[in-house]
Amino acid sequence: MIVVLVGIALVAVVSTIGDYVWFEYGVEHQVLVGILHGAVLLASVGGVIGASAGRTAAGIPVGAAAGVGGALVYYAIVSAFGRSTNTVAMVVAWAAVWLILAVLDGRVLRPPARRSWAEVMMRGISAAALGGIAFFLMMDALWGRPPAEGRNYLLQFGAWLIAWTPGILA
C-alpha cells in the first residue's frame, strides 16, 4: 500500500509538471500535443498500477495506452459537439481512462491470476465514478482562472493528489 500511496504522489508531481509546462510555456492546445500529454501523464499512472501488480515496467505502456484512449475520447467529443462541451468531454474522457485502465490492469497486467470481467468492470466503474467526482471537484483549482499573482503549483499538486487518489485506489 505504501508503494501505491507514494505512486499517487508521484503521479500528482507529473501532473503538476505537465500543468507547469502548459501554463508557463504557453503550449498551444492541439490534438497531437493533447494525445502526447495524455500518454506521458497516464504512463505514470500505469506505472503505479503496474507496481501494485508487481509489474511496474509493464504498467507504463498500459497507462500510456489509456492516456491515448482518453485523449481520443476527449477530442472526439469536442470535435463532434464543439468547444462548449469541453467540461463534459473532459469528465467523459476521465471516466474512459479509468475503464481502459481497469480492463488492461485486470486482463493484461495480472496473468496468470487475471481478474474476472465482473471484477474488472466493477473496479473500472468505481474508479470512473469516484475519480470522476474528485476530478470534477478539482477542475476549477486545476484549470480555473488563476489569481492575479499567478498559479500556485503547490495548490495544483494538492488538487491533483485529490483528483488521482480515488481512481488509483479503486
Solvent accessible surface area in square Angstrom, and as a share of the most:
residue,aa,sasa,rsa
1,M,154,0.69
2,I,126,0.64
3,V,93,0.54
4,V,20,0.11
5,L,82,0.41
6,V,81,0.47
7,G,5,0.05
8,I,4,0.02
9,A,34,0.27
10,L,104,0.52
11,V,0,0.00
12,A,0,0.00
13,V,62,0.36
14,V,48,0.27
15,S,1,0.01
16,T,17,0.10
17,I,102,0.52
18,G,12,0.12
19,D,6,0.03
20,Y,95,0.36
21,V,62,0.35
22,W,47,0.16
23,F,66,0.28
24,E,89,0.40
25,Y,158,0.60
26,G,59,0.57
27,V,45,0.26
28,E,118,0.53
29,H,78,0.35
30,Q,88,0.39
31,V,77,0.44
32,L,119,0.59
33,V,46,0.26
34,G,10,0.09
35,I,31,0.16
36,L,102,0.51
37,H,54,0.24
38,G,10,0.09
39,A,18,0.14
40,V,101,0.58
41,L,15,0.08
42,L,10,0.05
43,A,18,0.14
44,S,28,0.18
45,V,0,0.00
46,G,0,0.00
47,G,9,0.09
48,V,12,0.07
49,I,18,0.09
50,G,0,0.00
51,A,27,0.21
52,S,56,0.36
53,A,27,0.21
54,G,68,0.65
55,R,95,0.35
56,T,67,0.39
57,A,79,0.61
58,A,31,0.24
59,G,0,0.00
60,I,82,0.41
61,P,82,0.51
62,V,12,0.07
63,G,0,0.00
64,A,27,0.21
65,A,53,0.41
66,A,0,0.00
67,G,1,0.01
68,V,50,0.29
69,G,18,0.17
70,G,3,0.03
71,A,12,0.10
72,L,93,0.46
73,V,45,0.26
74,Y,9,0.03
75,Y,23,0.09
76,A,62,0.48
77,I,32,0.16
78,V,17,0.10
79,S,94,0.61
80,A,72,0.56
81,F,145,0.60
82,G,29,0.28
83,R,132,0.48
84,S,112,0.72
85,T,31,0.18
86,N,59,0.31
87,T,63,0.37
88,V,93,0.53
89,A,0,0.00
90,M,44,0.20
91,V,43,0.25
92,V,64,0.37
93,A,7,0.05
94,W,18,0.06
95,A,28,0.22
96,A,18,0.14
97,V,10,0.06
98,W,4,0.02
99,L,61,0.30
100,I,50,0.25
101,L,3,0.01
102,A,14,0.11
103,V,43,0.25
104,L,40,0.20
105,D,12,0.06
106,G,0,0.00
107,R,69,0.25
108,V,75,0.43
109,L,1,0.01
110,R,48,0.17
111,P,55,0.34
112,P,138,0.87
113,A,79,0.61
114,R,124,0.45
115,R,35,0.13
116,S,61,0.40
117,W,136,0.48
118,A,78,0.61
119,E,67,0.30
120,V,1,0.00
121,M,77,0.35
122,M,130,0.58
123,R,83,0.30
124,G,0,0.00
125,I,99,0.50
126,S,35,0.23
127,A,4,0.03
128,A,14,0.11
129,A,52,0.41
130,L,95,0.47
131,G,0,0.00
132,G,9,0.09
133,I,104,0.53
134,A,10,0.08
135,F,1,0.00
136,F,117,0.49
137,L,117,0.58
138,M,37,0.17
139,M,26,0.11
140,D,111,0.57
141,A,35,0.27
142,L,0,0.00
143,W,87,0.31
144,G,17,0.16
145,R,226,0.82
146,P,56,0.35
147,P,69,0.44
148,A,116,0.90
149,E,153,0.69
150,G,31,0.29
151,R,53,0.19
152,N,82,0.42
153,Y,48,0.18
154,L,141,0.70
155,L,97,0.48
156,Q,4,0.02
157,F,53,0.22
158,G,25,0.24
159,A,3,0.02
160,W,7,0.02
161,L,60,0.30
162,I,94,0.48
163,A,0,0.00
164,W,1,0.00
165,T,39,0.23
166,P,36,0.23
167,G,3,0.03
168,I,16,0.08
169,L,81,0.40
170,A,33,0.26
